[in-house]
Amino acid sequence: MTHMALEPTKHLFTVTEFEQIWAAGVFDPDARLELLAGEIIEMTAINFPHTRCVANLNRSLILALGERVVSSMQSPINLSDISQPEPDLMLIDATTWDRLRAHATPPDIALLVEVSDTTLGFDRLRKLPLYARAGVAEVWIVDVNGRAVEVYREPVGDAYESFDRRSIGEMLDVAALPGPTLAVDAIFA
């Protein structure tokens, strides 16, 4: 008689199940949780350098783009039935924002930003492929410690065909919102 070794299987959650669990009060209301590829991930605490970069970026983008966009900070995005991350910042065209009646989805997003001070590897290796696979057109990863912004555009499969790293002294633009540019310096002021 041959015995086969069985591997335990994970129970992957759907966005609907995740939201129901959250609404039922199973998690601490202050918990920082995201659903990534069916797994509930506890995110690290936000420190001040991270907070400062997000606030500086938000202010700079709103000043540059004005009423054309709505900036949504640390809000969920529905990538798929099993992924609902909370990026640090999303820009949504104002007319798109006015018609939204649920969490944003990839076609709604002009720009998605992750600010990374302690999670750079995680954001690049776990989150970025999910964003590409879902079709998020443009993602910026702000490398707080490297004082640079990684710009990813043109999603294909699990990756982006276009990549550029912009440093202090260089400018940024949002492909979906032609016009004003933003100085990288402003993010790290």
Residue, then its C-alpha position, 0 to 999 in steps of 0.5 A: m500500500t502506497h501512501m501519498a504525502l498530502e500538502p496542506t492547501k491554502h484557502l484563498f479569499t475573494v474580495t467579497e469574503f474579505e469585505q464580509i470578514w472586515a465588516a463582521g469585525v474580525f480584524d482590529p479596525d486599525a489593522r492595515l490589511e490588503l488582499l493580494a492574490g487571495e491572501i490577507i497581508e498585514m502591511t507594515a506601520i506607516n512611519f513619518p518619512h513615508t507619510r511626508c512623501v505621500a503628503n508632498l506627492n499629493r500636494s504637488l500633483i493637485l497643484a500641477l493638475g488641479e481640478r482635472v483629477v481626484s487624488s485618493m490616498q490609501s484607498p482600496i482598488n479592486l484589481s480582480d476577484i481576489s486582489q484588493p490592495e490599498p496603494d498609497l495614492m491614486l489619481i482618477d480623472a475628475t469625470t471618472w470619479d464623478r461616476l464611480r459608485a464602488h471602489a476604483t478598478p484599473p481602467d479608472i486609474a490615471l496613476l497609481v503610486e506606492v511609496s516604499d521606505t521599508t517595502l521596496g522589494f515587496d512592492r516591486l515583486r508582489k504588487l507590481p506584477l498584480y498591477a500589470r496583470a490587472g492592466v493598471a496603465e501607470v505605476w510609480i514606486v517612490d523609493v524613499n531611501g533612494r530618493a527616486v521614483e520608478v515609473y512603470r508604463e505599458p503593462v503586458g502580462d505580469a510586467y511593464e514594458s516601459f521603465d524609467r527611474r527618475s532622481i532628484g533634479e528630474m521631472l515626472d509626468v502622468a501619461a494619461l494626463p498630458g500637461p504639467t510636470l512635477a519635480v522629483d525634488a518636491i516629493f522629498a522636500 
